[in-house]
Amino acid sequence: MKNAMIKELLNLEETIAAELFEGKVYPWEVLPLIHDYILRTGPQLPESEYEERGENIWVAKDAVIWPTVSLTGPCIVDKGAQLRQCAFIRGNAVIGKGAVVGNSTELKNVILFNKVEAPHYNYVGDSILGFHAHMGAGSITSNIKSDRRNIVVKDGDEKIETGMRKIGAILGDFCEIGCGSVLNPGSVIGRDTIVYPLSSVRGVVPGRAVYKSADVIAEREM
Protein backbone atom coordinates (compact mmCIF):
# COMPACT_ATOMS: atom_id res chain seq x y z
CA MET A 1 0.00 0.00 0.00
CA LYS A 2 2.40 2.62 -1.31
CA ASN A 3 0.23 5.70 -0.71
CA ALA A 4 0.15 5.01 3.03
CA MET A 5 3.89 4.53 3.53
CA ILE A 6 5.86 6.89 5.75
CA LYS A 7 8.31 7.69 2.93
CA GLU A 8 5.46 8.84 0.69
CA LEU A 9 3.84 11.05 3.34
CA LEU A 10 6.25 12.62 5.78
CA ASN A 11 9.51 14.54 5.89
CA LEU A 12 11.12 13.12 9.02
CA GLU A 13 13.52 16.04 9.21
CA GLU A 14 10.54 18.12 10.34
CA THR A 15 9.84 16.52 13.71
CA ILE A 16 11.70 16.12 16.97
CA ALA A 17 10.28 12.57 17.08
CA ALA A 18 11.98 11.29 13.91
CA GLU A 19 13.59 8.34 15.70
CA LEU A 20 10.15 6.87 16.39
CA PHE A 21 9.64 6.23 12.68
CA GLU A 22 12.90 4.41 12.12
CA GLY A 23 12.34 0.86 10.90
CA LYS A 24 8.61 1.42 10.45
CA VAL A 25 6.70 1.20 7.17
CA TYR A 26 3.37 2.81 8.06
CA PRO A 27 2.97 5.87 10.28
CA TRP A 28 0.26 4.48 12.57
CA GLU A 29 2.82 1.97 13.85
CA VAL A 30 4.32 4.71 16.04
CA LEU A 31 1.08 5.67 17.83
CA PRO A 32 1.49 3.16 20.70
CA LEU A 33 5.07 4.38 21.21
CA ILE A 34 4.46 8.09 21.79
CA HIS A 35 4.02 7.87 25.58
CA ASP A 36 7.32 6.14 26.26
CA TYR A 37 9.16 8.27 23.71
CA ILE A 38 8.19 11.46 25.56
CA LEU A 39 9.18 10.04 28.96
CA ARG A 40 12.52 9.00 27.52
CA THR A 41 13.23 12.18 25.56
CA GLY A 42 11.90 14.92 27.82
CA PRO A 43 14.57 14.65 30.52
CA GLN A 44 17.29 14.77 27.86
CA LEU A 45 16.17 18.08 26.35
CA PRO A 46 18.66 20.92 27.03
CA GLU A 47 17.68 22.96 30.08
CA SER A 48 18.90 26.09 28.33
CA GLU A 49 16.10 25.74 25.76
CA TYR A 50 13.34 23.75 27.47
CA GLU A 51 11.75 23.76 30.91
CA GLU A 52 9.61 21.25 32.77
CA ARG A 53 6.23 22.79 33.55
CA GLY A 54 4.63 20.06 35.61
CA GLU A 55 4.86 16.29 35.70
CA ASN A 56 6.31 15.02 32.40
CA ILE A 57 5.54 18.27 30.58
CA TRP A 58 8.44 19.82 28.68
CA VAL A 59 7.97 23.18 26.98
CA ALA A 60 10.41 25.18 24.89
CA LYS A 61 11.17 28.48 26.58
CA ASP A 62 10.21 30.46 23.48
CA ALA A 63 6.86 28.70 23.04
CA VAL A 64 3.80 30.87 23.63
CA ILE A 65 1.31 29.25 26.02
CA TRP A 66 -1.86 31.15 26.87
CA PRO A 67 -2.85 31.05 30.56
CA THR A 68 -6.12 29.26 29.74
CA VAL A 69 -4.37 26.27 28.11
CA SER A 70 -4.76 22.89 29.84
CA LEU A 71 -1.55 20.85 29.62
CA THR A 72 -1.50 17.22 30.75
CA GLY A 73 1.63 15.12 30.47
CA PRO A 74 3.40 13.46 29.06
CA CYS A 75 3.94 16.01 26.32
CA ILE A 76 6.63 18.00 24.55
CA VAL A 77 5.97 21.47 23.14
CA ASP A 78 8.78 22.36 20.77
CA LYS A 79 10.35 25.70 19.93
CA GLY A 80 8.20 28.56 18.72
CA ALA A 81 4.93 26.69 19.08
CA GLN A 82 1.77 28.57 20.03
CA LEU A 83 -0.93 27.08 22.26
CA ARG A 84 -3.79 29.52 22.21
CA GLN A 85 -6.93 30.23 24.21
CA CYS A 86 -8.48 27.14 25.86
CA ALA A 87 -6.41 24.55 23.99
CA PHE A 88 -6.73 21.16 25.73
CA ILE A 89 -3.67 18.90 25.61
CA ARG A 90 -4.71 15.54 27.09
CA GLY A 91 -1.31 13.85 27.07
CA ASN A 92 0.96 11.80 24.81
CA ALA A 93 1.37 14.82 22.55
CA VAL A 94 4.45 15.96 20.62
CA ILE A 95 3.84 19.45 19.28
CA GLY A 96 6.34 20.56 16.66
CA LYS A 97 8.33 23.71 16.09
CA GLY A 98 6.19 26.66 15.10
CA ALA A 99 2.98 24.64 15.35
CA VAL A 100 -0.28 26.35 16.24
CA VAL A 101 -2.85 24.70 18.51
CA GLY A 102 -5.75 27.08 18.74
CA ASN A 103 -9.00 28.00 20.38
CA SER A 104 -10.70 24.98 22.01
CA THR A 105 -8.59 22.49 20.05
CA GLU A 106 -8.10 19.13 21.80
CA LEU A 107 -5.09 16.85 21.28
CA LYS A 108 -4.56 13.30 22.52
CA ASN A 109 -1.84 10.79 21.54
CA VAL A 110 -0.55 12.75 18.57
CA ILE A 111 2.55 13.87 16.77
CA LEU A 112 2.26 17.29 15.16
CA PHE A 113 5.18 17.90 12.83
CA ASN A 114 6.71 21.36 12.56
CA LYS A 115 4.47 24.20 11.37
CA VAL A 116 1.22 22.23 11.73
CA GLU A 117 -1.87 24.39 12.24
CA ALA A 118 -4.91 23.15 14.16
CA PRO A 119 -6.14 26.62 15.06
CA HIS A 120 -9.92 26.52 15.58
CA TYR A 121 -12.17 23.97 17.31
CA ASN A 122 -10.33 20.86 16.15
CA TYR A 123 -10.18 17.41 17.71
CA VAL A 124 -7.01 15.51 16.84
CA GLY A 125 -6.66 12.13 18.51
CA ASP A 126 -4.42 9.12 17.81
CA SER A 127 -3.16 10.91 14.73
CA ILE A 128 -0.06 12.19 12.97
CA LEU A 129 -0.09 15.52 11.15
CA GLY A 130 2.76 16.09 8.71
CA PHE A 131 4.85 19.19 8.11
CA HIS A 132 2.76 22.31 7.45
CA ALA A 133 -0.52 20.36 7.47
CA HIS A 134 -3.53 22.56 8.19
CA MET A 135 -6.85 21.65 9.80
CA GLY A 136 -9.65 24.01 8.81
CA ALA A 137 -11.98 25.33 11.50
CA GLY A 138 -14.13 22.59 13.04
CA SER A 139 -12.45 19.73 11.18
CA ILE A 140 -11.83 16.65 13.33
CA THR A 141 -10.29 13.22 13.38
CA SER A 142 -12.62 10.39 14.41
CA ASN A 143 -10.41 7.82 16.09
CA ILE A 144 -12.64 4.86 16.97
CA LYS A 145 -15.26 2.94 15.00
CA SER A 146 -18.82 2.88 16.24
CA ASP A 147 -18.65 -0.92 16.54
CA ARG A 148 -15.34 -0.66 18.48
CA ARG A 149 -13.65 -3.13 16.13
CA ASN A 150 -10.02 -2.81 15.07
CA ILE A 151 -9.18 -0.30 12.36
CA VAL A 152 -8.63 -1.53 8.81
CA VAL A 153 -6.83 0.91 6.51
CA LYS A 154 -8.20 0.63 2.97
CA ASP A 155 -6.89 1.84 -0.37
CA GLY A 156 -9.21 0.60 -3.09
CA ASP A 157 -9.08 -3.20 -3.00
CA GLU A 158 -6.00 -3.18 -0.76
CA LYS A 159 -6.42 -3.28 2.99
CA ILE A 160 -4.27 -3.57 6.07
CA GLU A 161 -5.48 -5.01 9.36
CA THR A 162 -3.78 -2.76 11.90
CA GLY A 163 -4.76 -4.65 15.04
CA MET A 164 -5.45 -1.28 16.67
CA ARG A 165 -8.79 -0.02 18.03
CA LYS A 166 -7.85 3.64 17.85
CA ILE A 167 -6.37 5.40 14.83
CA GLY A 168 -7.52 8.84 13.81
CA ALA A 169 -5.94 10.27 10.68
CA ILE A 170 -2.52 10.47 9.08
CA LEU A 171 -1.94 13.70 7.16
CA GLY A 172 0.94 14.00 4.75
CA ASP A 173 3.03 17.14 4.51
CA PHE A 174 1.22 20.27 3.31
CA CYS A 175 -2.27 18.75 3.54
CA GLU A 176 -5.20 21.17 3.65
CA ILE A 177 -8.33 19.90 5.40
CA GLY A 178 -11.44 21.97 4.71
CA CYS A 179 -13.60 23.43 7.44
CA GLY A 180 -16.08 21.09 9.11
CA SER A 181 -14.62 17.91 7.63
CA VAL A 182 -14.57 14.56 9.42
CA LEU A 183 -11.61 12.26 8.88
CA ASN A 184 -12.95 8.82 9.75
CA PRO A 185 -10.88 6.20 11.62
CA GLY A 186 -7.82 5.10 9.68
CA SER A 187 -7.94 7.88 7.07
CA VAL A 188 -4.65 8.61 5.32
CA ILE A 189 -4.37 11.82 3.31
CA GLY A 190 -1.46 12.06 0.89
CA ARG A 191 1.11 14.81 0.70
CA ASP A 192 -0.06 18.11 -0.88
CA THR A 193 -3.71 17.01 -0.99
CA ILE A 194 -6.68 19.33 -0.44
CA VAL A 195 -9.89 18.08 1.15
CA TYR A 196 -13.02 20.11 0.41
CA PRO A 197 -14.95 21.63 3.33
CA LEU A 198 -17.67 19.48 4.96
CA SER A 199 -16.17 16.27 3.59
CA SER A 200 -16.43 12.85 5.20
CA VAL A 201 -13.24 11.00 4.35
CA ARG A 202 -12.50 7.28 4.62
CA GLY A 203 -9.50 5.24 3.56
CA VAL A 204 -6.42 6.38 1.71
CA VAL A 205 -6.47 9.51 -0.46
CA PRO A 206 -3.48 9.86 -2.84
CA GLY A 207 -1.03 12.71 -2.76
CA ARG A 208 -1.40 15.84 -4.92
CA ALA A 209 -5.14 15.36 -5.13
CA VAL A 210 -8.29 17.40 -4.56
CA TYR A 211 -10.84 15.39 -2.57
CA LYS A 212 -14.36 16.57 -3.40
CA SER A 213 -16.15 13.35 -2.41
CA ALA A 214 -15.42 9.63 -2.28
CA ASP A 215 -16.39 9.43 -5.94
CA VAL A 216 -14.74 12.63 -7.10
CA ILE A 217 -10.99 12.86 -6.45
CA ALA A 218 -9.16 15.02 -8.96
CA GLU A 219 -5.46 15.49 -9.60
CA ARG A 220 -4.20 18.73 -8.10
CA GLU A 221 -2.30 21.13 -10.33
CA MET A 222 0.93 22.10 -8.59
N, C-alpha and C positions, 0 to 999 in steps of 0.2 A: 504494500500500500504506500506507494511513493509519496503521494501528496500529503501524507500525515507524518512523514519522517522529520526528525529534528533538523537534519541538514537542509531540508527544503523550506523550513519555516522560520528558523531563528538564527540570529547572529549572536553566538555565545560570547563574543567580546563585549557585549552590551548588557552584562549582568554580573553582579558580584558573586552569583551562585553558579558560575559556569562549571565548576567541578562536579556538581550534581548530575550533569548531563553526560559526563564522560562514560563511555561504554554502553550508553543507552541508544535505542533505535527510535522509540516514540516518546514524545514529551510527557505524556501522562504517567510514565514509569517513575518519574521523580516525585510525584505528589505525596506518596507515603514517606518520603525521606526529608521533607522540608523541616519538620520539627527538630529532628536530631542535628540536621545541618546547622540550624540557627544556634542551638545550644553549644555546638562544637566551635562555631566560627565567632560568635559574639565576643567571647572573652579574649580572642586573639586580635581584635580590631585595635588599631593604635589609639591610645588614650589622648593623644594630641588632636585627633580628628573626630573621635566618637566618644559619647558618654553613656553610661548606663542610667536609664531613667525609670527605675523600678525593676522588679524581678524579671530577668531575661528579656529586657527591652533595651536595645542599643540604638541610639539615634545620633546621626552625624551632627556635629555642632553647628553647621551652617544650614541645617534643615529648618523649615518654618513650620511650627506646630501651633495651631490655634488653641487657645485655652479650653475650648469646648470639645476637643478631640478626646475620644476614649481609646486608650492604648492598652491592649492586653498582650502579654508575652506568651510564647517567645516571638519576637519580631526584630527585624533589622530595618531601619529607615536610613537609606543611603544619602550621600551628599546632595545638597540642593533640592531635595524633595520638599513638596508642600502638602501638608495635611490640613485641610481647611475646615470651616465651621461644621461641627457635629459629625465629622467622619468617625466611623466605628471600626476599629481594628480588633478583630476577635482572636487573633493569635495565629501562629504558624504563617506569618506574612513576611516576605522579603520585598521591600519597596525600593525600586531602583533610583539611580541618580536622576535628579530633575523631574521625577514623576510627580503627578498631581492627583491627589485623592481628595475629592471635593465634598460639597455640601450633602450630608446624610448618606454618603457612600459607605457601604459595608464590605469589608474584606475578611475572608477566612480561608486559611490553607492555600496561599497563592504565592506565585512569583510574578512580580511586575518588573519587566525589564526597564532599562533606562528610558526616560522620556515618555513613559506611558501616561495617558490621561484618562482618568475615570472621575470626571469633575462634578457630575450632577445626578444624585439619586440613583446610583448604580449598586447592584449587588453582584459581587464577584467572589465566587466560592469554588474551591477545589479546581482552580484554573491557572493557566499560564498566559500572560499577555506579553507579546513580543515587543521589540524595540519600536517606540513611537506609535504603538497601537492606540486607538482612540475609541472610547465608548461614548456614544451620544447620550444625551440626557434621558434618563429612565430606562436605558437598555440594561438587561440583566443576563446573568448566566444561571440556568436551572441545572442543579447539580445532582439530582436524584430522581429516578423514574417513579411514577405514581404507583407502580406495582412493587417497588423496592427491589427489583431484580438487578443483577449485575449489568454494567454498561457494556454495550456492544458498539464499537465504532464501525460505521459503514461508509463505504465509498463505492457506489453503484452495486455491483454484485459481490464485491469484496467485503469481508467483514473480519473484525478482530475481536475475540472474546477477551476483555481486559481482566476479568476476575475481580473488578472493583465496583462497589456499590455507588461510589460518589466520584463523578468527574463532571466538571462544569464545561468550560470551553477552552480550547487552545487557539490563540490568535497569533498568526504569523506577524512578522515585522510590518509596520506601516498599514495595518488593517484599519478600516474605518467602519464602525458599527453604527447604523442609523438610529435615531431617537426612537425609544419605545420598543426596540426589538427584543425578542427572547431567543437566546441561544440555548437550545435544548441539550440534555445530558449527552456528553460525548461529541459535541460539535467541534469540528476543526476547520478553521478559516485560513486559507492560504495567504501567503505574503502578498501585500499590495492589493488586497481585495476590498471592495466596497460592498457593504450590505445596506440595502434600502431601508429607510425608516419603517417601523411597524412590521418588520419581517419576523417570521417564526422559522428558525433555521434548524435543520437536523443533518447529521452526517458530515461528510467531508466536502468542503467547497474548495475548488482549485485556486491557485494563486493567480494574480492579475486578472481577476474576474469582477463582474458586477452582478451581485445576487439580487434579482428582482422578486423571484419566487422560486419554489422548488423546481418548477418547470421552465423557468426563464432565467438562465445564467449566461450572461454575455461576456465576451472577452473584453477586457479593459484596455483602452488605448493609453499607452504610457508615453 
